């Protein structure tokens, strides 16, 4: 099929328009694809940023939980009088009070000089643990008196009382001599442990 020169002239404008539309369509597709790629990159970046923010929030929440736990432990230790310098006067007062309240007939004790404990793994650099060894000798009516004495001692605070050893021995006093005479003697070694935080503000 052949076209005349007149027909070619008539088809020229639609042909050029078709070429222009195809070129415009191709350009639009390319532009749309580039915009879609950029949008996908922005979405991926936003998701990554949100994930990082979520991880940061989780870390902050975990650190806050740990701080609250440590603060609770610190407050508990402070309420017991375990933090700071040793409290020898308070220890003496506690022993006198227990002797009176429990009506212990013979209670003797001796506290040695304070000694540093071995380094505890994972402890803060400025925190030191100290122990003063206390030797206790007391006469007892029965074994329950010893448990009551140790319970009262721990409840008195002003140190953490770590019992190293306690031995019980009969005094040889016959039961017929006196119903309320002590027939047992206890010898105990107890560590009075205190914690000193050198970084704490006084």
LOPABA-188515 format. One line per 8 residues: number of its first residue (from 1); their letters; for each residue y, z, x of N, C-alpha, C. Coordinates in nm, 2 decimals. Atoms other than C-alpha are relative to their C-alpha. Last residue first. Example, Ala and Ser with C-alpha at 12.3 -4.5 7.8 and 13.67 -1.06 7.14 Angstrom:
2
2) SA) -0.11,0.00,-0.09,-0.11,0.71,1.37,0.11,0.08,-0.08 ~ -0.12,0.00,0.09,-0.45,0.78,1.23,0.12,0.00,0.09
This chain:
202
202) XXXXXXXX) 0.00,-0.14,0.03,1.27,10.28,2.87,0.13,0.04,-0.06 ~ -0.13,-0.05,-0.01,1.21,9.91,2.86,0.00,0.15,-0.04 ~ -0.06,-0.05,0.13,0.85,9.82,2.91,0.14,0.06,0.03 ~ -0.10,0.10,0.04,0.77,9.61,3.23,0.07,0.05,-0.13 ~ -0.12,-0.01,-0.09,0.60,9.91,3.40,0.11,-0.10,-0.04 ~ -0.05,0.14,0.00,0.35,9.94,3.11,0.13,0.01,0.08 ~ -0.14,0.01,-0.05,0.16,10.26,3.18,0.04,-0.14,0.01 ~ -0.03,0.14,-0.04,-0.16,10.33,2.99,0.15,0.00,0.03
194) XXXXXXXX) -0.13,0.04,0.05,-0.32,10.68,2.96,0.03,-0.14,0.06 ~ -0.05,0.13,-0.04,-0.68,10.79,2.99,0.14,-0.03,-0.06 ~ -0.12,0.01,0.09,-0.79,11.15,2.97,0.07,-0.12,0.05 ~ -0.11,0.07,-0.05,-1.14,11.13,3.12,0.11,-0.01,-0.10 ~ -0.07,0.09,0.09,-1.38,11.40,3.01,0.12,-0.07,0.07 ~ -0.10,0.07,-0.08,-1.64,11.60,3.20,0.06,-0.11,-0.09 ~ -0.04,0.14,0.03,-1.82,11.85,2.99,0.09,-0.05,0.10 ~ -0.08,0.04,-0.12,-2.01,12.18,3.05,0.03,-0.15,-0.02
186) XXXXXXXX) -0.01,0.15,-0.02,-2.14,12.34,2.73,0.09,-0.02,0.12 ~ -0.12,0.03,-0.08,-2.27,12.70,2.70,0.00,-0.15,0.03 ~ 0.00,0.12,-0.07,-2.50,12.82,2.43,0.12,-0.02,0.08 ~ 0.13,0.01,-0.07,-2.60,13.16,2.29,-0.01,-0.13,0.07 ~ 0.03,0.14,-0.04,-2.25,13.27,2.19,-0.14,0.00,0.07 ~ -0.01,0.02,-0.14,-2.27,13.61,2.02,-0.03,-0.14,0.04 ~ -0.11,0.10,-0.03,-2.22,13.60,1.65,0.03,-0.01,0.14 ~ 0.01,0.12,0.08,-2.55,13.76,1.54,0.10,-0.11,0.03
178) XXXXXXXX) -0.11,0.01,0.09,-2.55,14.01,1.82,0.00,-0.14,-0.07 ~ -0.11,-0.08,-0.06,-2.82,14.14,2.04,0.12,0.00,-0.09 ~ -0.01,-0.13,0.06,-3.11,14.02,1.82,0.12,0.08,0.05 ~ -0.06,0.01,0.13,-3.05,13.65,1.90,0.02,0.14,-0.06 ~ 0.10,0.00,0.11,-3.13,13.71,2.26,0.08,0.01,-0.13 ~ -0.03,-0.11,0.09,-2.86,13.60,2.51,-0.10,0.00,-0.12 ~ 0.10,-0.11,-0.02,-3.02,13.37,2.76,0.02,0.12,-0.08 ~ -0.06,-0.11,-0.09,-2.70,13.16,2.79,-0.11,0.11,0.03
170) XXXXXXXX) 0.01,-0.13,0.07,-2.88,12.84,2.67,0.05,0.11,0.09 ~ 0.10,-0.09,-0.06,-2.76,12.52,2.83,0.00,0.13,-0.08 ~ 0.01,-0.13,0.07,-2.58,12.22,2.70,-0.11,0.08,0.06 ~ 0.14,-0.06,-0.01,-2.46,11.93,2.91,0.01,0.13,-0.08 ~ 0.00,-0.13,0.06,-2.17,11.69,2.83,-0.14,0.06,0.02 ~ 0.13,-0.07,0.01,-2.09,11.37,3.02,0.02,0.14,-0.06 ~ 0.09,0.04,-0.11,-1.82,11.11,3.07,-0.14,0.06,-0.02 ~ 0.10,-0.11,-0.04,-1.64,11.16,2.74,-0.09,-0.06,0.10
162) XXXXXXXX) 0.13,0.06,-0.03,-1.34,10.92,2.72,-0.10,0.10,0.06 ~ 0.10,-0.10,-0.06,-1.04,11.09,2.56,-0.14,-0.07,0.01 ~ 0.13,0.04,0.05,-0.76,10.84,2.51,-0.11,0.08,0.07 ~ 0.08,0.07,-0.10,-0.44,11.03,2.56,-0.12,-0.06,-0.07 ~ -0.06,-0.02,-0.14,-0.16,11.21,2.38,-0.09,-0.05,0.11 ~ -0.08,0.11,-0.05,-0.38,11.22,2.06,0.05,0.04,0.14 ~ -0.13,-0.06,-0.04,-0.50,11.55,1.90,0.09,-0.11,0.06 ~ -0.10,0.01,0.11,-0.77,11.37,1.70,0.13,0.05,0.05
154) XXXXXXXX) -0.03,0.14,0.02,-0.98,11.31,2.02,0.11,-0.01,-0.11 ~ -0.07,0.05,-0.12,-0.97,11.68,2.10,0.04,-0.14,-0.01 ~ -0.14,-0.04,0.01,-1.05,11.78,1.74,0.08,-0.05,0.13 ~ -0.07,0.07,0.11,-1.36,11.56,1.74,0.15,0.05,0.00 ~ -0.03,0.14,-0.05,-1.47,11.69,2.08,0.07,-0.08,-0.10 ~ -0.10,-0.01,-0.11,-1.44,12.06,1.96,0.04,-0.14,0.05 ~ -0.13,-0.03,0.07,-1.62,11.98,1.63,0.11,0.01,0.11 ~ -0.05,0.12,0.07,-1.90,11.82,1.82,0.13,0.02,-0.07
146) XXXXXXXX) -0.04,0.09,-0.10,-1.93,12.12,2.05,0.05,-0.13,-0.06 ~ -0.13,-0.04,-0.06,-1.92,12.37,1.77,0.05,-0.10,0.10 ~ -0.11,0.06,0.08,-2.20,12.18,1.60,0.13,0.03,0.05 ~ -0.03,0.14,-0.04,-2.44,12.26,1.88,0.12,-0.06,-0.07 ~ 0.10,0.10,0.02,-2.44,12.64,1.80,0.05,-0.14,0.04 ~ 0.09,-0.07,0.09,-2.25,12.96,1.87,-0.12,-0.09,-0.03 ~ 0.02,0.05,0.14,-2.08,12.80,2.16,-0.10,0.09,-0.07 ~ 0.11,-0.07,0.06,-1.93,12.90,2.49,-0.01,-0.04,-0.14
138) XXXXXXXX) -0.02,-0.08,0.12,-1.70,12.65,2.66,-0.13,0.06,-0.05 ~ 0.11,-0.09,0.01,-1.66,12.48,3.00,0.03,0.09,-0.12 ~ 0.00,-0.10,0.10,-1.44,12.18,3.03,-0.12,0.08,0.00 ~ 0.13,-0.08,0.01,-1.37,11.97,3.33,0.02,0.11,-0.10 ~ -0.01,-0.14,0.05,-1.08,11.72,3.28,-0.14,0.06,-0.01 ~ 0.12,-0.06,0.04,-1.05,11.40,3.48,0.01,0.14,-0.04 ~ 0.00,-0.14,-0.06,-0.71,11.24,3.47,-0.13,0.06,-0.05 ~ 0.09,-0.10,0.06,-0.73,10.86,3.41,0.02,0.14,0.08
130) XXXXXXXX) 0.02,-0.11,-0.09,-0.48,10.58,3.47,-0.09,0.10,-0.08 ~ 0.08,-0.11,0.07,-0.46,10.23,3.33,-0.02,0.11,0.10 ~ 0.10,-0.07,-0.08,-0.19,9.99,3.46,-0.06,0.11,-0.09 ~ 0.06,-0.10,0.07,0.01,9.72,3.27,-0.11,0.07,0.09 ~ -0.08,-0.12,-0.01,0.26,9.51,3.47,-0.07,0.12,-0.06 ~ -0.02,-0.05,-0.14,0.01,9.23,3.55,0.07,0.13,0.01 ~ -0.13,0.04,-0.06,-0.11,9.20,3.19,0.03,0.06,0.13 ~ -0.11,-0.09,0.04,-0.48,9.27,3.14,0.13,-0.06,0.06
122) XXXXXXXX) -0.08,0.06,0.10,-0.73,8.98,3.16,0.12,0.09,-0.04 ~ -0.02,0.14,0.00,-0.99,9.17,3.36,0.08,-0.05,-0.12 ~ 0.07,0.05,0.12,-0.93,9.55,3.37,0.02,-0.15,0.00 ~ -0.07,0.11,0.07,-0.83,9.66,3.72,-0.08,-0.05,-0.12 ~ 0.02,0.13,-0.05,-1.01,9.98,3.82,0.07,-0.10,-0.09 ~ 0.13,0.06,0.03,-0.86,10.30,3.70,-0.01,-0.14,0.06 ~ 0.00,0.13,0.07,-0.57,10.47,3.87,-0.14,-0.05,-0.02 ~ 0.05,0.11,-0.09,-0.61,10.84,3.94,0.01,-0.13,-0.08
114) XXXXXXXX) 0.02,0.13,0.06,-0.43,11.14,3.78,-0.04,-0.10,0.11 ~ -0.11,0.10,-0.01,-0.49,11.47,3.95,-0.03,-0.13,-0.06 ~ -0.02,0.04,-0.13,-0.76,11.70,3.81,0.12,-0.10,0.01 ~ -0.03,0.14,0.00,-0.75,11.89,3.48,0.04,-0.05,0.15 ~ -0.08,0.03,-0.12,-0.93,12.22,3.46,0.02,-0.15,0.00 ~ -0.01,0.14,-0.04,-1.07,12.38,3.15,0.08,-0.01,0.12 ~ -0.07,0.02,-0.13,-1.19,12.71,3.01,0.00,-0.15,0.04 ~ -0.03,0.14,-0.02,-1.29,12.80,2.65,0.08,-0.01,0.13
106) XXXXXXXX) -0.03,0.02,-0.15,-1.46,13.13,2.58,0.01,-0.15,0.02 ~ -0.02,-0.13,-0.08,-1.47,13.28,2.23,0.03,-0.02,0.15 ~ 0.10,0.01,-0.11,-1.40,12.96,2.04,0.02,0.12,0.09 ~ 0.04,-0.13,-0.04,-1.22,13.06,1.72,-0.11,-0.01,0.10 ~ 0.15,0.00,0.00,-1.21,12.70,1.60,-0.06,0.13,0.04 ~ 0.05,0.04,0.13,-0.84,12.72,1.51,-0.15,0.01,-0.02 ~ -0.04,-0.09,0.10,-0.75,12.93,1.81,-0.06,-0.04,-0.14 ~ 0.07,-0.13,-0.03,-0.94,12.73,2.07,0.03,0.10,-0.11
98) XXXXXXXX) 0.15,0.01,0.04,-0.83,12.41,1.91,-0.07,0.13,0.02 ~ 0.01,0.00,0.14,-0.46,12.52,1.93,-0.15,-0.02,-0.05 ~ -0.02,-0.14,0.05,-0.49,12.63,2.29,-0.01,0.00,-0.15 ~ 0.11,-0.08,-0.03,-0.65,12.30,2.39,0.02,0.14,-0.06 ~ 0.11,0.04,0.08,-0.39,12.10,2.21,-0.12,0.09,0.02 ~ -0.03,-0.05,0.13,-0.10,12.29,2.37,-0.12,-0.03,-0.09 ~ 0.02,-0.14,0.00,-0.25,12.23,2.71,0.02,0.06,-0.14 ~ 0.14,-0.03,-0.01,-0.29,11.86,2.64,-0.03,0.15,0.00
90) XXXXXXXX) 0.06,0.02,0.14,0.07,11.85,2.51,-0.15,0.02,0.01 ~ -0.04,-0.12,0.08,0.19,12.01,2.84,-0.06,-0.02,-0.14 ~ 0.08,-0.12,-0.03,-0.01,11.76,3.04,0.04,0.12,-0.09 ~ -0.06,-0.11,0.07,0.13,11.45,2.87,-0.08,0.13,0.02 ~ 0.09,-0.09,0.06,0.06,11.16,3.10,0.07,0.12,-0.06 ~ 0.05,-0.10,-0.09,0.33,10.90,3.15,-0.09,0.10,-0.07 ~ -0.10,-0.07,-0.08,0.36,10.61,2.91,-0.06,0.10,0.10 ~ -0.09,0.08,-0.09,0.14,10.48,2.64,0.09,0.09,0.07
82) XXXXXXXX) 0.08,0.05,-0.11,-0.15,10.70,2.50,0.09,-0.08,0.10 ~ -0.05,-0.05,-0.12,0.07,10.90,2.27,-0.07,-0.04,0.12 ~ 0.09,-0.10,-0.06,-0.15,10.83,1.97,0.05,0.07,0.13 ~ 0.01,-0.12,0.10,0.14,10.67,1.78,-0.10,0.10,0.05 ~ -0.13,-0.08,-0.01,0.21,10.45,2.09,-0.01,0.12,-0.09 ~ 0.00,-0.07,-0.12,-0.15,10.33,2.10,0.12,0.09,0.02 ~ 0.10,-0.10,0.01,-0.14,10.24,1.73,-0.01,0.08,0.13 ~ -0.05,-0.11,0.09,0.19,10.07,1.77,-0.10,0.11,-0.01
74) XXXXXXXX) -0.11,-0.07,-0.08,0.06,9.86,2.07,0.05,0.12,-0.09 ~ 0.07,-0.08,-0.10,-0.26,9.77,1.87,0.10,0.08,0.08 ~ 0.07,-0.10,0.08,-0.05,9.65,1.57,-0.08,0.10,0.10 ~ -0.10,-0.09,0.04,0.18,9.46,1.81,-0.06,0.12,-0.08 ~ -0.04,-0.07,-0.12,-0.12,9.29,1.97,0.10,0.11,-0.04 ~ 0.11,-0.08,-0.04,-0.25,9.18,1.63,0.03,0.09,0.12 ~ 0.01,-0.11,0.10,0.09,9.07,1.51,-0.11,0.09,0.04 ~ -0.11,-0.09,-0.03,0.14,8.87,1.84,-0.01,0.12,-0.10
66) XXXXXXXX) 0.04,-0.08,-0.12,-0.20,8.71,1.80,0.11,0.11,0.03 ~ 0.11,-0.08,0.04,-0.12,8.60,1.44,-0.04,0.09,0.12 ~ -0.06,-0.11,0.09,0.22,8.47,1.55,-0.11,0.10,-0.04 ~ -0.07,-0.09,-0.09,0.05,8.27,1.83,0.06,0.12,-0.07 ~ 0.10,-0.08,-0.07,-0.20,8.13,1.58,0.07,0.10,0.10 ~ 0.07,-0.09,0.09,0.08,8.03,1.34,-0.10,0.09,0.08 ~ -0.10,-0.10,0.02,0.28,7.87,1.63,-0.06,0.11,-0.09 ~ -0.01,-0.08,-0.12,-0.03,7.68,1.74,0.10,0.12,-0.02
58) XXXXXXXX) 0.12,-0.08,0.00,-0.09,7.56,1.38,0.00,0.09,0.13 ~ 0.00,-0.11,0.10,0.27,7.46,1.35,-0.12,0.09,0.00 ~ -0.10,-0.10,-0.05,0.26,7.27,1.68,0.01,0.12,-0.10 ~ 0.06,-0.07,-0.11,-0.06,7.09,1.57,0.09,0.11,0.05 ~ 0.11,-0.08,0.06,0.10,6.99,1.24,-0.07,0.09,0.10 ~ -0.07,-0.11,0.07,0.41,6.86,1.42,-0.10,0.10,-0.06 ~ -0.05,-0.09,-0.10,0.18,6.66,1.65,0.08,0.12,-0.06 ~ 0.12,-0.07,-0.05,0.00,6.51,1.35,0.04,0.10,0.11
50) XXXXXXXX) 0.04,-0.10,0.10,0.33,6.43,1.18,-0.12,0.08,0.05 ~ -0.10,-0.11,-0.01,0.46,6.26,1.50,-0.04,0.11,-0.10 ~ 0.02,-0.07,-0.13,0.13,6.06,1.52,0.10,0.12,0.01 ~ 0.12,-0.07,0.02,0.16,5.96,1.15,-0.03,0.09,0.13 ~ -0.03,-0.11,0.09,0.53,5.86,1.20,-0.13,0.09,-0.02 ~ -0.08,-0.10,-0.08,0.44,5.66,1.51,0.03,0.12,-0.09 ~ 0.09,-0.06,-0.10,0.15,5.48,1.32,0.08,0.11,0.08 ~ 0.09,-0.09,0.07,0.39,5.41,1.03,-0.09,0.08,0.09
42) XXXXXXXX) -0.08,-0.12,0.05,0.66,5.28,1.26,-0.09,0.10,-0.07 ~ -0.02,-0.08,-0.12,0.40,5.05,1.43,0.08,0.13,-0.04 ~ 0.12,-0.07,-0.03,0.28,4.93,1.09,0.02,0.09,0.12 ~ 0.02,-0.11,0.09,0.64,4.86,0.99,-0.13,0.08,0.03 ~ -0.10,-0.11,-0.04,0.70,4.66,1.31,-0.02,0.12,-0.10 ~ 0.05,-0.06,-0.12,0.38,4.46,1.24,0.09,0.11,0.04 ~ 0.12,-0.07,0.03,0.48,4.39,0.88,-0.05,0.08,0.12 ~ -0.04,-0.12,0.07,0.83,4.29,0.99,-0.12,0.09,-0.03
34) XXXXXXXX) -0.06,-0.09,-0.10,0.68,4.05,1.25,0.05,0.13,-0.06 ~ 0.10,-0.06,-0.08,0.45,3.91,0.98,0.06,0.09,0.11 ~ 0.07,-0.10,0.08,0.73,3.86,0.74,-0.10,0.07,0.08 ~ -0.09,-0.11,0.01,0.94,3.68,1.00,-0.07,0.12,-0.07 ~ -0.01,-0.06,-0.13,0.65,3.45,1.09,0.09,0.12,-0.01 ~ 0.13,-0.07,-0.02,0.58,3.38,0.72,0.00,0.07,0.14 ~ 0.01,-0.12,0.08,0.95,3.31,0.66,-0.13,0.08,0.02 ~ -0.09,-0.10,-0.06,0.97,3.07,0.96,-0.01,0.13,-0.08
26) XXXXXXXX) 0.07,-0.05,-0.12,0.66,2.88,0.83,0.09,0.11,0.07 ~ 0.12,-0.09,0.03,0.81,2.86,0.49,-0.07,0.06,0.12 ~ -0.05,-0.13,0.05,1.14,2.74,0.62,-0.11,0.09,-0.03 ~ -0.06,-0.07,-0.11,0.97,2.47,0.83,0.05,0.14,-0.04 ~ 0.12,-0.04,-0.08,0.76,2.36,0.53,0.05,0.08,0.12 ~ 0.06,-0.11,0.07,1.08,2.35,0.32,-0.13,0.06,0.07 ~ -0.09,-0.12,-0.01,1.27,2.15,0.57,-0.07,0.12,-0.06 ~ 0.01,-0.05,-0.13,0.98,1.90,0.60,0.08,0.13,0.02
18) XXXXXXXX) 0.13,-0.06,-0.02,0.97,1.87,0.23,-0.02,0.06,0.14 ~ -0.01,-0.13,0.07,1.35,1.82,0.21,-0.14,0.07,0.01 ~ -0.07,-0.10,-0.08,1.32,1.55,0.47,0.01,0.14,-0.06 ~ 0.08,-0.02,-0.11,1.05,1.37,0.27,0.07,0.10,0.10 ~ 0.10,-0.10,0.03,1.25,1.41,-0.05,-0.09,0.04,0.12 ~ -0.06,-0.13,0.03,1.55,1.25,0.12,-0.10,0.10,-0.04 ~ -0.05,-0.07,-0.12,1.36,0.97,0.28,0.05,0.14,-0.03 ~ 0.10,-0.11,-0.04,1.16,0.86,-0.02,0.05,0.08,0.11
10) XXXXXXXX) 0.01,-0.10,0.11,1.45,0.66,-0.18,-0.09,0.12,0.04 ~ -0.13,-0.07,0.01,1.53,0.49,0.15,0.00,0.11,-0.11 ~ 0.00,-0.09,-0.11,1.16,0.40,0.19,0.13,0.08,0.00 ~ 0.09,-0.12,0.03,1.16,0.26,-0.15,0.00,0.10,0.11 ~ -0.07,-0.07,0.10,1.46,0.03,-0.07,-0.08,0.13,-0.04 ~ -0.11,-0.08,-0.07,1.30,-0.08,0.25,0.07,0.08,-0.10 ~ -0.11,0.08,-0.04,0.99,-0.18,0.06,0.11,0.09,0.07 ~ -0.12,-0.03,0.07,0.68,0.02,0.06,0.11,-0.09,0.05
2) XX) -0.12,0.01,-0.09,0.33,-0.10,0.15,0.12,0.03,-0.09 ~ -0.12,0.00,0.09,0.00,0.00,0.00,0.12,0.00,0.09
